Amino acid sequence: MQVLREHHSMVLREEHFAAIWPTGTPSRQNMQILAEQINIGLDSLVFVDDNPVERQLMRQMLPQVEVSRPA
């Protein structure tokens, strides 16, 4: 969160996100909960993670979710 708030090169800020969920809960479960809470389809979500294993798991478990790595 500190990077989002303070890094001078960060284009996206905290207020640009509907939700930020840095928890120990599996990402797949977080995405499903988020979609339900804000009443949108999984195909409206983007999952960004620097871990290639996590990205691949998301692609396998929830193929509707757009998956990306940080720039």
PyMOL Python script that loads the backbone (N, CA, C, O; Angstrom):
from pymol import cmd

cmd.read_pdbstr("""\
ATOM      1  N   MET A   1       0.825  -1.193   0.000  1.00  0.00           N
ATOM      2  CA  MET A   1       0.000   0.000   0.000  1.00  0.00           C
ATOM      3  C   MET A   1       0.865   1.251   0.000  1.00  0.00           C
ATOM      4  O   MET A   1       0.503   2.263  -0.600  1.00  0.00           O
ATOM      5  N   GLN A   2       1.997   1.181   0.667  1.00  0.00           N
ATOM      6  CA  GLN A   2       2.877   2.340   0.714  1.00  0.00           C
ATOM      7  C   GLN A   2       3.345   2.726  -0.694  1.00  0.00           C
ATOM      8  O   GLN A   2       3.432   3.909  -1.023  1.00  0.00           O
ATOM      9  N   VAL A   3       3.641   1.728  -1.511  1.00  0.00           N
ATOM     10  CA  VAL A   3       4.065   2.010  -2.882  1.00  0.00           C
ATOM     11  C   VAL A   3       2.952   2.718  -3.642  1.00  0.00           C
ATOM     12  O   VAL A   3       3.207   3.707  -4.329  1.00  0.00           O
ATOM     13  N   LEU A   4       1.728   2.229  -3.530  1.00  0.00           N
ATOM     14  CA  LEU A   4       0.609   2.884  -4.214  1.00  0.00           C
ATOM     15  C   LEU A   4       0.459   4.333  -3.763  1.00  0.00           C
ATOM     16  O   LEU A   4       0.151   5.212  -4.568  1.00  0.00           O
ATOM     17  N   ARG A   5       0.672   4.572  -2.499  1.00  0.00           N
ATOM     18  CA  ARG A   5       0.462   5.906  -1.944  1.00  0.00           C
ATOM     19  C   ARG A   5       1.624   6.859  -2.197  1.00  0.00           C
ATOM     20  O   ARG A   5       1.402   8.059  -2.361  1.00  0.00           O
ATOM     21  N   GLU A   6       2.860   6.356  -2.233  1.00  0.00           N
ATOM     22  CA  GLU A   6       4.010   7.259  -2.166  1.00  0.00           C
ATOM     23  C   GLU A   6       4.998   7.196  -3.327  1.00  0.00           C
ATOM     24  O   GLU A   6       5.749   8.151  -3.529  1.00  0.00           O
ATOM     25  N   HIS A   7       5.028   6.108  -4.098  1.00  0.00           N
ATOM     26  CA  HIS A   7       6.051   5.999  -5.140  1.00  0.00           C
ATOM     27  C   HIS A   7       5.807   7.029  -6.228  1.00  0.00           C
ATOM     28  O   HIS A   7       4.704   7.117  -6.769  1.00  0.00           O
ATOM     29  N   HIS A   8       6.827   7.807  -6.550  1.00  0.00           N
ATOM     30  CA  HIS A   8       6.678   8.929  -7.486  1.00  0.00           C
ATOM     31  C   HIS A   8       6.339   8.490  -8.907  1.00  0.00           C
ATOM     32  O   HIS A   8       5.754   9.269  -9.659  1.00  0.00           O
ATOM     33  N   SER A   9       6.687   7.273  -9.292  1.00  0.00           N
ATOM     34  CA  SER A   9       6.405   6.791 -10.651  1.00  0.00           C
ATOM     35  C   SER A   9       5.104   6.004 -10.760  1.00  0.00           C
ATOM     36  O   SER A   9       4.733   5.571 -11.851  1.00  0.00           O
ATOM     37  N   MET A  10       4.419   5.819  -9.659  1.00  0.00           N
ATOM     38  CA  MET A  10       3.194   5.022  -9.666  1.00  0.00           C
ATOM     39  C   MET A  10       2.062   5.824 -10.304  1.00  0.00           C
ATOM     40  O   MET A  10       1.675   6.883  -9.808  1.00  0.00           O
ATOM     41  N   VAL A  11       1.546   5.303 -11.403  1.00  0.00           N
ATOM     42  CA  VAL A  11       0.448   5.969 -12.101  1.00  0.00           C
ATOM     43  C   VAL A  11      -0.877   5.677 -11.411  1.00  0.00           C
ATOM     44  O   VAL A  11      -1.680   6.581 -11.182  1.00  0.00           O
ATOM     45  N   LEU A  12      -1.101   4.406 -11.080  1.00  0.00           N
ATOM     46  CA  LEU A  12      -2.332   4.034 -10.380  1.00  0.00           C
ATOM     47  C   LEU A  12      -2.168   4.260  -8.887  1.00  0.00           C
ATOM     48  O   LEU A  12      -1.138   3.925  -8.301  1.00  0.00           O
ATOM     49  N   ARG A  13      -3.169   4.815  -8.299  1.00  0.00           N
ATOM     50  CA  ARG A  13      -3.179   5.074  -6.852  1.00  0.00           C
ATOM     51  C   ARG A  13      -4.283   4.255  -6.200  1.00  0.00           C
ATOM     52  O   ARG A  13      -5.124   3.670  -6.882  1.00  0.00           O
ATOM     53  N   GLU A  14      -4.269   4.221  -4.904  1.00  0.00           N
ATOM     54  CA  GLU A  14      -5.219   3.419  -4.138  1.00  0.00           C
ATOM     55  C   GLU A  14      -6.670   3.695  -4.549  1.00  0.00           C
ATOM     56  O   GLU A  14      -7.474   2.765  -4.624  1.00  0.00           O
ATOM     57  N   GLU A  15      -7.006   4.931  -4.810  1.00  0.00           N
ATOM     58  CA  GLU A  15      -8.383   5.285  -5.138  1.00  0.00           C
ATOM     59  C   GLU A  15      -8.820   4.792  -6.519  1.00  0.00           C
ATOM     60  O   GLU A  15     -10.005   4.862  -6.846  1.00  0.00           O
ATOM     61  N   HIS A  16      -7.894   4.299  -7.328  1.00  0.00           N
ATOM     62  CA  HIS A  16      -8.225   3.787  -8.653  1.00  0.00           C
ATOM     63  C   HIS A  16      -8.718   2.339  -8.625  1.00  0.00           C
ATOM     64  O   HIS A  16      -9.152   1.820  -9.653  1.00  0.00           O
ATOM     65  N   PHE A  17      -8.659   1.693  -7.485  1.00  0.00           N
ATOM     66  CA  PHE A  17      -9.026   0.287  -7.362  1.00  0.00           C
ATOM     67  C   PHE A  17     -10.339   0.135  -6.608  1.00  0.00           C
ATOM     68  O   PHE A  17     -10.588   0.846  -5.634  1.00  0.00           O
ATOM     69  N   ALA A  18     -11.179  -0.791  -7.060  1.00  0.00           N
ATOM     70  CA  ALA A  18     -12.420  -1.093  -6.344  1.00  0.00           C
ATOM     71  C   ALA A  18     -12.115  -1.837  -5.057  1.00  0.00           C
ATOM     72  O   ALA A  18     -12.812  -1.670  -4.056  1.00  0.00           O
ATOM     73  N   ALA A  19     -11.067  -2.661  -5.084  1.00  0.00           N
ATOM     74  CA  ALA A  19     -10.670  -3.426  -3.893  1.00  0.00           C
ATOM     75  C   ALA A  19      -9.220  -3.854  -4.033  1.00  0.00           C
ATOM     76  O   ALA A  19      -8.752  -4.153  -5.131  1.00  0.00           O
ATOM     77  N   ILE A  20      -8.530  -3.880  -2.933  1.00  0.00           N
ATOM     78  CA  ILE A  20      -7.165  -4.391  -2.861  1.00  0.00           C
ATOM     79  C   ILE A  20      -7.155  -5.379  -1.721  1.00  0.00           C
ATOM     80  O   ILE A  20      -7.512  -5.032  -0.595  1.00  0.00           O
ATOM     81  N   TRP A  21      -6.749  -6.614  -1.997  1.00  0.00           N
ATOM     82  CA  TRP A  21      -6.891  -7.687  -1.035  1.00  0.00           C
ATOM     83  C   TRP A  21      -5.579  -8.402  -0.788  1.00  0.00           C
ATOM     84  O   TRP A  21      -5.385  -9.501  -1.308  1.00  0.00           O
ATOM     85  N   PRO A  22      -4.671  -7.826  -0.018  1.00  0.00           N
ATOM     86  CA  PRO A  22      -3.402  -8.516   0.270  1.00  0.00           C
ATOM     87  C   PRO A  22      -3.547  -9.429   1.488  1.00  0.00           C
ATOM     88  O   PRO A  22      -3.112  -9.081   2.586  1.00  0.00           O
ATOM     89  N   THR A  23      -4.157 -10.592   1.291  1.00  0.00           N
ATOM     90  CA  THR A  23      -4.412 -11.500   2.409  1.00  0.00           C
ATOM     91  C   THR A  23      -3.800 -12.864   2.153  1.00  0.00           C
ATOM     92  O   THR A  23      -3.222 -13.108   1.093  1.00  0.00           O
ATOM     93  N   GLY A  24      -3.928 -13.736   3.113  1.00  0.00           N
ATOM     94  CA  GLY A  24      -3.461 -15.099   2.973  1.00  0.00           C
ATOM     95  C   GLY A  24      -4.493 -16.022   2.348  1.00  0.00           C
ATOM     96  O   GLY A  24      -4.215 -17.200   2.123  1.00  0.00           O
ATOM     97  N   THR A  25      -5.673 -15.505   2.067  1.00  0.00           N
ATOM     98  CA  THR A  25      -6.723 -16.294   1.430  1.00  0.00           C
ATOM     99  C   THR A  25      -6.323 -16.561  -0.020  1.00  0.00           C
ATOM    100  O   THR A  25      -5.767 -15.677  -0.672  1.00  0.00           O
ATOM    101  N   PRO A  26      -6.595 -17.759  -0.538  1.00  0.00           N
ATOM    102  CA  PRO A  26      -6.251 -18.036  -1.937  1.00  0.00           C
ATOM    103  C   PRO A  26      -6.850 -17.006  -2.892  1.00  0.00           C
ATOM    104  O   PRO A  26      -8.001 -16.595  -2.739  1.00  0.00           O
ATOM    105  N   SER A  27      -6.065 -16.603  -3.862  1.00  0.00           N
ATOM    106  CA  SER A  27      -6.485 -15.557  -4.808  1.00  0.00           C
ATOM    107  C   SER A  27      -7.776 -15.909  -5.516  1.00  0.00           C
ATOM    108  O   SER A  27      -8.633 -15.045  -5.706  1.00  0.00           O
ATOM    109  N   ARG A  28      -7.930 -17.161  -5.910  1.00  0.00           N
ATOM    110  CA  ARG A  28      -9.146 -17.589  -6.594  1.00  0.00           C
ATOM    111  C   ARG A  28     -10.369 -17.294  -5.743  1.00  0.00           C
ATOM    112  O   ARG A  28     -11.373 -16.783  -6.239  1.00  0.00           O
ATOM    113  N   GLN A  29     -10.281 -17.615  -4.478  1.00  0.00           N
ATOM    114  CA  GLN A  29     -11.397 -17.381  -3.556  1.00  0.00           C
ATOM    115  C   GLN A  29     -11.659 -15.885  -3.398  1.00  0.00           C
ATOM    116  O   GLN A  29     -12.813 -15.456  -3.379  1.00  0.00           O
ATOM    117  N   ASN A  30     -10.596 -15.092  -3.284  1.00  0.00           N
ATOM    118  CA  ASN A  30     -10.760 -13.636  -3.180  1.00  0.00           C
ATOM    119  C   ASN A  30     -11.478 -13.062  -4.392  1.00  0.00           C
ATOM    120  O   ASN A  30     -12.346 -12.200  -4.250  1.00  0.00           O
ATOM    121  N   MET A  31     -11.124 -13.533  -5.577  1.00  0.00           N
ATOM    122  CA  MET A  31     -11.751 -13.011  -6.796  1.00  0.00           C
ATOM    123  C   MET A  31     -13.238 -13.363  -6.828  1.00  0.00           C
ATOM    124  O   MET A  31     -14.062 -12.543  -7.231  1.00  0.00           O
ATOM    125  N   GLN A  32     -13.573 -14.558  -6.412  1.00  0.00           N
ATOM    126  CA  GLN A  32     -14.979 -14.951  -6.393  1.00  0.00           C
ATOM    127  C   GLN A  32     -15.771 -14.123  -5.384  1.00  0.00           C
ATOM    128  O   GLN A  32     -16.889 -13.695  -5.670  1.00  0.00           O
ATOM    129  N   ILE A  33     -15.198 -13.901  -4.219  1.00  0.00           N
ATOM    130  CA  ILE A  33     -15.859 -13.089  -3.188  1.00  0.00           C
ATOM    131  C   ILE A  33     -16.046 -11.659  -3.681  1.00  0.00           C
ATOM    132  O   ILE A  33     -17.125 -11.082  -3.542  1.00  0.00           O
ATOM    133  N   LEU A  34     -14.994 -11.094  -4.255  1.00  0.00           N
ATOM    134  CA  LEU A  34     -15.064  -9.719  -4.750  1.00  0.00           C
ATOM    135  C   LEU A  34     -16.152  -9.572  -5.811  1.00  0.00           C
ATOM    136  O   LEU A  34     -16.953  -8.639  -5.751  1.00  0.00           O
ATOM    137  N   ALA A  35     -16.188 -10.473  -6.769  1.00  0.00           N
ATOM    138  CA  ALA A  35     -17.198 -10.403  -7.829  1.00  0.00           C
ATOM    139  C   ALA A  35     -18.607 -10.438  -7.247  1.00  0.00           C
ATOM    140  O   ALA A  35     -19.489  -9.700  -7.684  1.00  0.00           O
ATOM    141  N   GLU A  36     -18.805 -11.294  -6.267  1.00  0.00           N
ATOM    142  CA  GLU A  36     -20.120 -11.367  -5.622  1.00  0.00           C
ATOM    143  C   GLU A  36     -20.439 -10.090  -4.855  1.00  0.00           C
ATOM    144  O   GLU A  36     -21.559  -9.584  -4.932  1.00  0.00           O
ATOM    145  N   GLN A  37     -19.462  -9.562  -4.113  1.00  0.00           N
ATOM    146  CA  GLN A  37     -19.705  -8.383  -3.280  1.00  0.00           C
ATOM    147  C   GLN A  37     -20.042  -7.146  -4.092  1.00  0.00           C
ATOM    148  O   GLN A  37     -20.903  -6.359  -3.699  1.00  0.00           O
ATOM    149  N   ILE A  38     -19.371  -6.968  -5.223  1.00  0.00           N
ATOM    150  CA  ILE A  38     -19.650  -5.759  -6.008  1.00  0.00           C
ATOM    151  C   ILE A  38     -20.541  -6.049  -7.214  1.00  0.00           C
ATOM    152  O   ILE A  38     -20.745  -5.197  -8.080  1.00  0.00           O
ATOM    153  N   ASN A  39     -21.074  -7.294  -7.245  1.00  0.00           N
ATOM    154  CA  ASN A  39     -22.082  -7.691  -8.220  1.00  0.00           C
ATOM    155  C   ASN A  39     -21.625  -7.510  -9.669  1.00  0.00           C
ATOM    156  O   ASN A  39     -22.287  -6.852 -10.471  1.00  0.00           O
ATOM    157  N   ILE A  40     -20.478  -8.110  -9.979  1.00  0.00           N
ATOM    158  CA  ILE A  40     -19.977  -8.104 -11.355  1.00  0.00           C
ATOM    159  C   ILE A  40     -19.565  -9.529 -11.727  1.00  0.00           C
ATOM    160  O   ILE A  40     -19.407 -10.387 -10.858  1.00  0.00           O
ATOM    161  N   GLY A  41     -19.395  -9.766 -13.008  1.00  0.00           N
ATOM    162  CA  GLY A  41     -18.935 -11.066 -13.472  1.00  0.00           C
ATOM    163  C   GLY A  41     -17.431 -11.210 -13.301  1.00  0.00           C
ATOM    164  O   GLY A  41     -16.701 -10.220 -13.256  1.00  0.00           O
ATOM    165  N   LEU A  42     -16.982 -12.444 -13.207  1.00  0.00           N
ATOM    166  CA  LEU A  42     -15.547 -12.697 -13.105  1.00  0.00           C
ATOM    167  C   LEU A  42     -14.795 -12.165 -14.324  1.00  0.00           C
ATOM    168  O   LEU A  42     -13.615 -11.830 -14.227  1.00  0.00           O
ATOM    169  N   ASP A  43     -15.465 -12.086 -15.456  1.00  0.00           N
ATOM    170  CA  ASP A  43     -14.830 -11.579 -16.668  1.00  0.00           C
ATOM    171  C   ASP A  43     -14.594 -10.069 -16.625  1.00  0.00           C
ATOM    172  O   ASP A  43     -14.022  -9.509 -17.561  1.00  0.00           O
ATOM    173  N   SER A  44     -15.022  -9.413 -15.564  1.00  0.00           N
ATOM    174  CA  SER A  44     -14.777  -7.982 -15.375  1.00  0.00           C
ATOM    175  C   SER A  44     -13.581  -7.715 -14.471  1.00  0.00           C
ATOM    176  O   SER A  44     -13.244  -6.558 -14.218  1.00  0.00           O
ATOM    177  N   LEU A  45     -12.934  -8.774 -13.981  1.00  0.00           N
ATOM    178  CA  LEU A  45     -11.838  -8.625 -13.027  1.00  0.00           C
ATOM    179  C   LEU A  45     -10.476  -8.813 -13.695  1.00  0.00           C
ATOM    180  O   LEU A  45     -10.337  -9.538 -14.680  1.00  0.00           O
ATOM    181  N   VAL A  46      -9.489  -8.142 -13.132  1.00  0.00           N
ATOM    182  CA  VAL A  46      -8.100  -8.294 -13.548  1.00  0.00           C
ATOM    183  C   VAL A  46      -7.291  -8.714 -12.329  1.00  0.00           C
ATOM    184  O   VAL A  46      -7.367  -8.083 -11.275  1.00  0.00           O
ATOM    185  N   PHE A  47      -6.519  -9.779 -12.483  1.00  0.00           N
ATOM    186  CA  PHE A  47      -5.648 -10.282 -11.424  1.00  0.00           C
ATOM    187  C   PHE A  47      -4.217  -9.947 -11.808  1.00  0.00           C
ATOM    188  O   PHE A  47      -3.735 -10.375 -12.857  1.00  0.00           O
ATOM    189  N   VAL A  48      -3.527  -9.170 -10.948  1.00  0.00           N
ATOM    190  CA  VAL A  48      -2.143  -8.774 -11.194  1.00  0.00           C
ATOM    191  C   VAL A  48      -1.280  -9.363 -10.091  1.00  0.00           C
ATOM    192  O   VAL A  48      -1.530  -9.143  -8.906  1.00  0.00           O
ATOM    193  N   ASP A  49      -0.257 -10.117 -10.495  1.00  0.00           N
ATOM    194  CA  ASP A  49       0.630 -10.744  -9.510  1.00  0.00           C
ATOM    195  C   ASP A  49       2.011 -10.904 -10.130  1.00  0.00           C
ATOM    196  O   ASP A  49       2.139 -11.200 -11.318  1.00  0.00           O
ATOM    197  N   ASP A  50       3.044 -10.707  -9.314  1.00  0.00           N
ATOM    198  CA  ASP A  50       4.404 -10.862  -9.822  1.00  0.00           C
ATOM    199  C   ASP A  50       4.872 -12.314  -9.811  1.00  0.00           C
ATOM    200  O   ASP A  50       5.954 -12.620 -10.312  1.00  0.00           O
ATOM    201  N   ASN A  51       4.072 -13.205  -9.246  1.00  0.00           N
ATOM    202  CA  ASN A  51       4.430 -14.612  -9.142  1.00  0.00           C
ATOM    203  C   ASN A  51       3.840 -15.390 -10.318  1.00  0.00           C
ATOM    204  O   ASN A  51       2.618 -15.481 -10.437  1.00  0.00           O
ATOM    205  N   PRO A  52       4.691 -15.957 -11.195  1.00  0.00           N
ATOM    206  CA  PRO A  52       4.162 -16.685 -12.357  1.00  0.00           C
ATOM    207  C   PRO A  52       3.336 -17.911 -11.976  1.00  0.00           C
ATOM    208  O   PRO A  52       2.419 -18.285 -12.707  1.00  0.00           O
ATOM    209  N   VAL A  53       3.642 -18.534 -10.858  1.00  0.00           N
ATOM    210  CA  VAL A  53       2.865 -19.693 -10.405  1.00  0.00           C
ATOM    211  C   VAL A  53       1.446 -19.252 -10.046  1.00  0.00           C
ATOM    212  O   VAL A  53       0.477 -19.917 -10.413  1.00  0.00           O
ATOM    213  N   GLU A  54       1.324 -18.134  -9.328  1.00  0.00           N
ATOM    214  CA  GLU A  54      -0.001 -17.616  -8.959  1.00  0.00           C
ATOM    215  C   GLU A  54      -0.796 -17.223 -10.199  1.00  0.00           C
ATOM    216  O   GLU A  54      -1.998 -17.474 -10.278  1.00  0.00           O
ATOM    217  N   ARG A  55      -0.122 -16.607 -11.162  1.00  0.00           N
ATOM    218  CA  ARG A  55      -0.819 -16.225 -12.394  1.00  0.00           C
ATOM    219  C   ARG A  55      -1.335 -17.459 -13.128  1.00  0.00           C
ATOM    220  O   ARG A  55      -2.467 -17.461 -13.613  1.00  0.00           O
ATOM    221  N   GLN A  56      -0.525 -18.496 -13.214  1.00  0.00           N
ATOM    222  CA  GLN A  56      -0.946 -19.710 -13.906  1.00  0.00           C
ATOM    223  C   GLN A  56      -2.098 -20.397 -13.180  1.00  0.00           C
ATOM    224  O   GLN A  56      -3.031 -20.892 -13.812  1.00  0.00           O
ATOM    225  N   LEU A  57      -2.030 -20.425 -11.856  1.00  0.00           N
ATOM    226  CA  LEU A  57      -3.132 -20.998 -11.079  1.00  0.00           C
ATOM    227  C   LEU A  57      -4.440 -20.255 -11.341  1.00  0.00           C
ATOM    228  O   LEU A  57      -5.493 -20.874 -11.494  1.00  0.00           O
ATOM    229  N   MET A  58      -4.367 -18.931 -11.390  1.00  0.00           N
ATOM    230  CA  MET A  58      -5.572 -18.144 -11.653  1.00  0.00           C
ATOM    231  C   MET A  58      -6.120 -18.469 -13.040  1.00  0.00           C
ATOM    232  O   MET A  58      -7.328 -18.630 -13.210  1.00  0.00           O
ATOM    233  N   ARG A  59      -5.240 -18.563 -14.021  1.00  0.00           N
ATOM    234  CA  ARG A  59      -5.692 -18.893 -15.381  1.00  0.00           C
ATOM    235  C   ARG A  59      -6.385 -20.253 -15.419  1.00  0.00           C
ATOM    236  O   ARG A  59      -7.384 -20.426 -16.116  1.00  0.00           O
ATOM    237  N   GLN A  60      -5.856 -21.210 -14.672  1.00  0.00           N
ATOM    238  CA  GLN A  60      -6.429 -22.552 -14.657  1.00  0.00           C
ATOM    239  C   GLN A  60      -7.741 -22.598 -13.884  1.00  0.00           C
ATOM    240  O   GLN A  60      -8.701 -23.228 -14.327  1.00  0.00           O
ATOM    241  N   MET A  61      -7.787 -21.938 -12.738  1.00  0.00           N
ATOM    242  CA  MET A  61      -8.952 -22.042 -11.851  1.00  0.00           C
ATOM    243  C   MET A  61     -10.096 -21.126 -12.262  1.00  0.00           C
ATOM    244  O   MET A  61     -11.264 -21.501 -12.152  1.00  0.00           O
ATOM    245  N   LEU A  62      -9.767 -19.929 -12.733  1.00  0.00           N
ATOM    246  CA  LEU A  62     -10.800 -18.962 -13.133  1.00  0.00           C
ATOM    247  C   LEU A  62     -10.415 -18.357 -14.481  1.00  0.00           C
ATOM    248  O   LEU A  62      -9.941 -17.222 -14.531  1.00  0.00           O
ATOM    249  N   PRO A  63     -10.606 -19.084 -15.558  1.00  0.00           N
ATOM    250  CA  PRO A  63     -10.183 -18.587 -16.873  1.00  0.00           C
ATOM    251  C   PRO A  63     -10.915 -17.323 -17.335  1.00  0.00           C
ATOM    252  O   PRO A  63     -10.476 -16.663 -18.277  1.00  0.00           O
ATOM    253  N   GLN A  64     -12.021 -16.985 -16.681  1.00  0.00           N
ATOM    254  CA  GLN A  64     -12.761 -15.767 -17.052  1.00  0.00           C
ATOM    255  C   GLN A  64     -12.011 -14.503 -16.622  1.00  0.00           C
ATOM    256  O   GLN A  64     -12.217 -13.436 -17.200  1.00  0.00           O
ATOM    257  N   VAL A  65     -11.154 -14.616 -15.621  1.00  0.00           N
ATOM    258  CA  VAL A  65     -10.439 -13.468 -15.064  1.00  0.00           C
ATOM    259  C   VAL A  65      -9.232 -13.136 -15.945  1.00  0.00           C
ATOM    260  O   VAL A  65      -8.456 -14.023 -16.297  1.00  0.00           O
ATOM    261  N   GLU A  66      -9.081 -11.886 -16.290  1.00  0.00           N
ATOM    262  CA  GLU A  66      -7.889 -11.424 -17.026  1.00  0.00           C
ATOM    263  C   GLU A  66      -6.703 -11.473 -16.078  1.00  0.00           C
ATOM    264  O   GLU A  66      -6.803 -11.010 -14.942  1.00  0.00           O
ATOM    265  N   VAL A  67      -5.583 -12.026 -16.525  1.00  0.00           N
ATOM    266  CA  VAL A  67      -4.406 -12.189 -15.684  1.00  0.00           C
ATOM    267  C   VAL A  67      -3.242 -11.413 -16.277  1.00  0.00           C
ATOM    268  O   VAL A  67      -3.005 -11.457 -17.484  1.00  0.00           O
ATOM    269  N   SER A  68      -2.514 -10.696 -15.415  1.00  0.00           N
ATOM    270  CA  SER A  68      -1.390  -9.890 -15.876  1.00  0.00           C
ATOM    271  C   SER A  68      -0.295  -9.883 -14.825  1.00  0.00           C
ATOM    272  O   SER A  68      -0.522 -10.222 -13.663  1.00  0.00           O
ATOM    273  N   ARG A  69       0.880  -9.495 -15.247  1.00  0.00           N
ATOM    274  CA  ARG A  69       1.967  -9.290 -14.302  1.00  0.00           C
ATOM    275  C   ARG A  69       2.205  -7.793 -14.197  1.00  0.00           C
ATOM    276  O   ARG A  69       1.875  -7.042 -15.114  1.00  0.00           O
ATOM    277  N   PRO A  70       2.774  -7.359 -13.082  1.00  0.00           N
ATOM    278  CA  PRO A  70       3.040  -5.923 -12.931  1.00  0.00           C
ATOM    279  C   PRO A  70       4.022  -5.441 -14.002  1.00  0.00           C
ATOM    280  O   PRO A  70       4.887  -6.190 -14.454  1.00  0.00           O
ATOM    281  N   ALA A  71       3.874  -4.216 -14.382  1.00  0.00           N
ATOM    282  CA  ALA A  71       4.789  -3.622 -15.374  1.00  0.00           C
ATOM    283  C   ALA A  71       6.147  -3.365 -14.767  1.00  0.00           C
ATOM    284  O   ALA A  71       7.044  -2.869 -15.448  1.00  0.00           O
TER     285      ALA A  71
END
""", "prot")
cmd.dss("prot")
cmd.show_as("cartoon", "prot")
cmd.util.cbc("prot")
cmd.orient("prot")
